Structures are given as structure tokens and as C-alpha cells.
Amino acid sequence: VTAGQAVSGNTPFGAGLRDHFSLEPGTRHLNHGSYGAVPKAVRAAEDAWRDRLEANPTRFFAEALGPGLRAAAERVADMLGGRGQDWIFVENATTAINAVVAGLRLKAGDELLTTGHVYGAVRNTLNFHAARAGARVVEVALSMPATGEEAIVDAIRQALSPRTVFAIFDHVTSASATILPVAELARLCRERGVAVMIDGAHAPGMLALDVPALGVDWYTGNAHKWLFAPRGSGLLWTAPQHQATTHPTVISHGLGRGYVAEFDWTGTRDPAAWLSVPEGIAFHRALGSQRVRDHNRGLALAGGRLLAQAFQTELAAPPAMLGSMASVRLPAGLATEGLRQSLRAQDRIEAVVHRFAGTGWVRVSAQVYNELGDYQALADAILRRHLANK
Ligand SMILES: Cc1ncc(COP(=O)(O)O)c(C=O)c1O
């Protein structure tokens, strides 16, 4: 049974769908966002690619890999917009961002612009390359909870300076789980001649996307979070005018032979995850892509509201800026140290507990195998601990 045949637009969402995944029973999995979860049917397709490879590795790398990757890239383009030749595969969003930032040819005094909600690994990447060149990273503080798109756009407008050469914005932020108005931010940057990259680590599968329509220079996303693909399937879209100067972090045989050739071969590796991205897409489409997005967004919002009500706190973003995740402020006075571990060990619930903007938050994900009872169980477990602490 292929991934596209394993489920249909009538397959009910909720705990019953867990049978299509290998997630351990007895645990409530409210953290799809960090590492995804791969459907069994997609894993079977990945195994089938490995079987083909192992039958004759020499023939596979000589004849099957190149066309296989390009066929997969066409499926990505069909799902996320643009042309197959503009999409290449990388390990993950972190790798894509490293490749782009390393290629910027920064000079002393240049400014790289991002927000205070930037993902930690990306902050490190910016700081590393800026420091080498004597450039500077400007982080625009965003309020938490977010106050709305207009305030964010205004803050970025004010922070763009004649020295800004590059900007990177999250499509969906990690800690605050907020959808940023990236098309509008890209427009501001374009007006000032600033190259802009969108970190869409969470976006493919969570949001309806037409990447070229966003008007950005580079867009990275992960297929291994919300698009049901195996881990290690990061994606990078590069606007045609930047392809000649965008290189992988690992230089190999493809150098000088163009963007696709450079990225499609960065040394011997297991390509099964990349080749299985179309199966993740097929699973998503078979369930009904719009149906999946609507379900997840509705459940993230309902689950987030349930938690905020239980804690008498608030969501980190206005409902209109939420996708398939929600961050909720934890009750005041609740010690967050060890909370994530004790939720895992004692309550068997996986959720992200973190400190951000001086206070504790819990981030929950909503995927097709979740249901409202999962969030109620999390609320009960946290409140139990809160009351015991008092
Ligand atoms: C906004 C953002 N950027 C980048 C990443 C990194 O993704 P990866 O570990 O796949 O490189 C994440 C991961 O959660 C993220 O949330």
C-alpha cells in the first residue's frame, strides 16, 4: 500500500490515526513540531528506496539518484510552488540557512536583520558569520504575546538601515509559534534592496504555500516536520538570480556545474529520505491537504485556549497568527525546571516547556492523530504540579 493509498479524505482524524504511525501507545504526543512523526507507509517507501539502492549501489548512484532527486523536486514544486529546478534538498533548515549565510560575502559594518524570536541555531549562524566579517546582527525585539502583524511590520521597517544587506524572518516562529507576515516583510526589504530569506522550518504542510509569490530571495522549509517526510529532508528554494552564487556548505563534484548539480551531490550519503519526500506529500494529499491544515489549526487553537483557560493565562499570538502550534503562558509561580522531564516520565506527555521573554511557556502541536483530550490531560498534569508547589 503506497502512502497515497494508506489513508483517504474520509479517514477520521484523532487517536485512531495513530495506527498509521509508530508512535508509542500510552504517550500523548503533543510535540509534532520539533521532529515530526513519519507515517508507516512513508517509512515503507523509504525502505523500498534503500532496497533498490542496496541491490546495486553502483548502478543506483550512477543512474537512479539524479533522476530520482529531480522527480522528487518536481513533486515539491507542485506542492509548494515554483519550478523543480529551483528546489534542492538539504539535511534540514539549519543546513540551508548556513549555506545561504555563508555565501553572503559580508563586509565590515554590514547589518544582518532578524527578530528576537529567531531560532537559536539561526541566531548562532548569523552571529558566527557576522563576527568573521566585522558585520553586525540586528535583532528586532517583538513583543510576547505578539500584538499583531502591523506592529511587527512597523518594527522591521524602522530597523532597516542603509547598512542592512540581508534579512531573515521565520515564517512560523519556534518559541512563540507565531505566523509572521513574511510577504509584507519581504516587500519592505525588496524596496530597500535588502536580500531576504524566509526560515519556513515549520511551514510546509502547516501552511498553504506558493513560495515564489512571496517575493523572497531564498526560502527554506522542512519536509520532515509537517509534511510527513522522513527526517533529514530539508528543502531550499532559491530565486533564479541567486542560484549561481548559492553554494552548499559542502563543496563536492558539482562545483561550477550549476545550482542543482552542486546540491544534488555533496558526497556519498543515504538519499532515501529525500527520495521519499513525494510519499510524505502523497500521504498529506490523500488525507486532504486543506482538511489537514484546517483540522490542525482548529485543534491547536482549541487546545491552546483550553490550556490558557485552565491556567488563567494567555496565548503567545492572536488566533489569526496561529497555525498548527500554540504557545501558552504557564501559571505564574510554576517552576519550569524539570517540568518537561516530569511530564514525560510521570504523565507520559510530550510537549515543549521553555522560558522565553522572562517567563515560562508550554508549546503544543496539533497533528492529525491528536484530539482535544490530549490537551486536557496536559492541562490537568500541569495544574496538579502547580497546586502541589503552592
Ligand atoms: C524557526 C525554526 N528554524 C529552524 C529550525 C531548525 O530546523 P532543523 O532542526 O530541521 O534544521 C526550527 C526547528 O524547530 C525552527 O523552529
The ligand as a Gaussian input file, in Angstrom:
#p B3LYP/6-31G(d) Opt

LIG

0 1
 C       12.037000      28.548000      13.138000
 C       12.940000      27.359000      13.056000
 N       14.034000      27.419000      12.301000
 C       14.865000      26.367000      12.160000
 C       14.618000      25.184000      12.802000
 C       15.599000      24.080000      12.635000
 O       15.080000      23.013000      11.959000
 P       16.051000      21.789000      11.663000
 O       16.445000      21.223000      13.000000
 O       15.263000      20.831000      10.867000
 O       17.225000      22.336000      10.965000
 C       13.491000      25.062000      13.608000
 C       13.220000      23.792000      14.296000
 O       12.295000      23.607000      15.019000
 C       12.628000      26.177000      13.749000
 O       11.546000      26.130000      14.520000

